[in-house]
Amino acid sequence: MRKIWQWLATALLVAIFLSLANWQWNRAEDIKNPPKVDQTVFPLDSVISPTSAITPDQIGRKVSISGRYVSSWIAPNQKSDGKINSWDVGLLQTKDNAMILVVRGLHKNDVILDQTKELSVTGFLIPPQSVDVAQNNNNQISRVDSSLFVTKTQLPLYAPFIQAISELPSSGYQTIPFKFKTIPGFYWQHISYVIIWSLFAITAIYLMFYQRKQEKSSEKKVEK
């Protein structure tokens, strides 16, 4: 019975170590071969509805929407591409009478808001920011978050915002690069963990056989 328990305990340890090694191997492969980004552009209302929370699979989805800007805002102290910049943010009223924030691009002083002009926006769907990086005053907002506009409109608000990559007609903005979150760590770092966990598995097997060998040696000495 004792031998059976030793085999079972060793098998369990080996399985755990090998599963951890396989997990690190898969993470290394994900870093080496990142998944392809879906370039399909979906109508916004086919991805999410107003007042619905954004789900993880919707983050970074390319969407399009048509409407008109009803107000313009500045979001300062925004980090993008390793730099701190101010963004121009427009509150867009869609054709189906809903509101969504659009990060149009890097702030520029010569913005003239035409509330009658209809346009089409294409961009990435992004969750609302949750941390204030500035003060709310005049036309400045503390973060890009539709909850700041609940008292400014009676229309339903989309929770996420759109980080624009194009507007038609063109607005002339310098758009902000969007980067998908990558697997943390480095390729060779994960490979080193694969080796370490594999060695643990080999060590567990070796110790079991070594213990059995020692027990047999002790039994022979007793017999003598």
N, C-alpha and C positions, 0 to 999 in steps of 0.2 A: 504493500500500500504506500509505503514511504517513497518508493521509486516512482510510482505513478504520479504522486504529488510533485515530486522534483521535476519530472518531465512536463507536467502541466504548467508549473510555475515558470520554467524556462521557456516553454512555447509561448506563453503569454507575454513575457518580457521581450522575446525576439519579435513577436508580432507588433508590439507597441513601438519598438525601436525602428523596425522596417517601415511601419506606417509613417513615422515621423520623417524618416529619410525620403520616402516617396513624396510626402508633402513638400519638403524643401526642394526636391527635384522639380516638382510641378511649378513652384514659385520661380525657380531659376528659368524654366522654360517660358513662363509668362513674361519675364523681364526680357529674355532674348527675342521672343516672338510676340510682341504686344498684339492684342486683338485689334482687328480692323474696325475703324469707326464707320458706322452707318451714315452714308452721305445722303440718304433719302430725306427730302424735305416734306414734313407733314403739316397739314393745316392745324393751327393751334387747337381748335375746338375738337379735333379728332384725337388729341393726345391727353388733354386735361380740360376740365370744366371750371368755370369761375367758382371761387370759394373752396375748391378741392386742394388738399395738400399734395405737394409733389412727391412722387415715389422715387426710390433709388434708380430704377430702370428708366425713368423719364429725364434724369439729369443729363444734360449735354445733348438731348435730342434736338435735331434741327427742325425748326417750325417756321411757319409763315403766317402773317396776319395782315389785314388791311384795315385802315381807319384814319383818324386824324389826331394830331397832338393837341391837347387842350391846355397843357402847361409845361413849362420847362424848369428843370432844377439842376443844381450842382451838387455832386457827391465828392467832397474833398478827401484827401488822405487815403486814396485807394491804391492798393498794391497790385501791380500788374507787370509781368515780365521783369521782375526784379527792381522795379522803380516805383516811386510814390507819385501818383498823378491825381488830378481832379477829372471826374467824368461828367459829361452832360447826360442827364436823364430826362426822358420825356414821359409824360403820362398820356398814354394812347387810349382813345375811345374807339373801340372796335365797331364794326358795322352791325353786330348783334347787340349793341348797347351794353358792353362790359368794359372794364378798365384793366390795363396792364402797364406796368413800368417797363420802359425800354432804355437800356444803356446804349446810347447812340454812338459814343466814342469819346476820345479825349476832349476835355473842355476847350472851347474856343470862344473868344469874346464877341465875335460878329454874328452870333446866332439871332436870327429874326424868326420868331414863331408865327406861322400863318395857320390859324386855327380852322381855316376853311379848306385847306389843301388836303386832298385825299392821297394817301401813299400806301405802299406795301413794304412790309419789313420782313426780312429773313434773318434768323439768328439762332443762338443756342438757348435752350431753356435752363435757367439757373435757379437754385433755391434762394429764398430771401436771406439777406444777411441778418445775423442775430446780434452783432456786437456794434455799438456806437463807436465811430472814429472821429466824430465832429459834433458840433452843436446844431440844433435845428433853429434857423433864423432866416428871415427874408426868403430868398429862393435857394437856401442851402439846406440839405437834409443830412442827418447824422449817419444814415446807412441806406442801402438800397433795399427797401422793405415796404411792401404795399400796405402793411398795417399802419404806417404813418399817415396814410391817406384816407382812412376810414371815415373821418369827419369832413373830408373835403369833397366827397361825392356820394350820391345816393345810389349809384350804379354798383353792381357786383364787381368785386375786385379779384383778379387772378392772384393767387399767393406767390408764385414764382415770378421772376422777371425775365426778359429776353435780352441777351447780350448780342446786339446787332452785328451782322457781318455785311449787310447791304440794305439800302433803302432805294426804292424807286418811286418818284424821281430821286436821283442821287442827292445826298445831303452834303457830300464833300468831307465827311468826318474821317479822321484817322481811327479805324476800328481797333478794338482791344483784343489781343490774342487770347484765345481760350485754350487751356491745357487740361486734358483729362487726368484724373488722379492715376498715378502709376503704382505698381506693386512696390512697397518699401524694400530697401536693401539693394545689394549689388549682386550681379550674377555669380561671381566667384565666392562671395560670402555665403550664398545659399548652397553652392557646390561643396564648400568646406563643411557645412552642417550635414550634408548628405554623407560625406565620408565619416564624420564623427558618429552619427547615429548608426551607420553600418558597422563601425568598429565596436560600438556598444553591443550590437546584436551578436557579432562574432565572439566577443568577450563572454557574453552570457552562455553561449554554447560551450566555449572552452572550459569555463568554470564548472559547468555541470559534469563534463567528462573527466575533468581533473579531480573533482570530488569523488566520482565513482572509482577512479583509479586509486585514490588514497584509501578509500574504504576497502577495496579488494586487497591492497597491500596490508592493511591492518588485520583483515581476516586471516590472511596467510600466516602472519606472525603469531596470531593467537593459536592457530592449528599446530604450529611447531612447538 
